[in-house]
Every structure is written in structure tokens, then in C-alpha cells.
């Protein structure tokens, strides 16, 4: 089993739609969680950290469920510019490393 | 302010050759981490350096090595290149050794091994 798993998609949604991505992780001792956005052939960029209480940044909402070991990202009112690959990442304190999922590709269509 | 800078941006090497990739962290950041991203996968951790010491190592063969300099810049070396080493190599910078606040990545070095 992979340490961090994501549905690769692609998710094809119309502009204005709401879309949600889930990500599961295997290390129950993980403490820090993140969503990154990666455009084609570019570097990953930190979208948001994920906190236990859930957190929101504009149209983006991230949630953490420690009991079920998954994190989620909700995007409301999708824009064409949201088209990208979304990577979830879990920080492993022991290895001092981020472990990434393989990413979920989102394509927002006009 | 300059972000994380990596050089070169692109590189083509032949199997068996050696390559050195370079990274300069954000000013004031003392930690540099290296990741390899092959097409269709998420980045995979190679090394972390903090204050010139290796603090973490991923599951990569000994052909991969790195070092950090007094100015906190870093080099990643890969010897005896294989076709499978073709990937985007990313450098990440953070102020502290821990990654609890997320990392800032450079734009990467795209290595092609032929």
C-alpha cells in the first residue's frame, strides 16, 4: 500500500462547479498535511496547509479526518485557471520529508 | 526577493555519465531538500540538509549524493546515470529543519538521460 494515495482523475468539471478531492495516508503518526498545486511542467506550489479543525482560503476548503486518515480539498465555483494537478502531501517527522501522493488532475471546462 | 533558484533548468546526459545539480535557497533559509519527480508521479524525497548536515535520506541508491555549503546552497550529484534517472529534480527550501510549515520549491532541473 502506498503511503499517500490519491485518485489520479482526471476530474472534468464545468466552470462554476464544486469539486472535491480526497487523499488517504497510512502513517497514523503524521502531524502535518498539505495540498500543493502543480501546473504542467512546473514546480509544485503550496496551496494550503490542512489543520485538524479544517480551514478555508477563499474558494478552497481543506479538511483532515485523523480517525479515517484522509484529507480532502473542496474547490467551489471552479475557474478555468484552477485546471492543474493537485498533490496532497504528508510530513514525516522521522524522515524529515514530505511524502506526496501521485496527484489528482483537474480540468475545468468552459 | 529571489525564491529558490536551481540550475541548470534543463540537462541532457548519456547513460553512465555523472551530473551535478545546484540549488540556492531563499535568503535566510537554512534547510534544503531534494526531490525527484518522474512523469505522472508525485515528488519523491531524496535528501534533506540543514546547517550543512544531512538530516534525512530517502530510498535512493548510493549513486545519489548531496552536500550543503556554508552559504546554505546545495548540490545534488548523481553518478553512473541510468535511463530511469530521467526526471524533474526539485529543490525545496525552508527556514527550519522540520517541514511543518510546508516547503517552497524551485522551478526544478529537468534531466533527460539518453
Interface residues (C-beta under 8 A of the other chain):
Chain A: X4 X31 X32 X34 X41 X42 X43 X44 X45 X46 X49 X87 X89 X91 X93 X95 X96 X97 X98 X99 X100 X101 X102 X103
Chain B: X33 X35 X40 X41 X42 X43 X44 X45 X48 X55 X56 X58 X88 X90 X92 X97 X98 X99 X100 X101 X102 X103 X104 X105 X106 X107 X108 X110
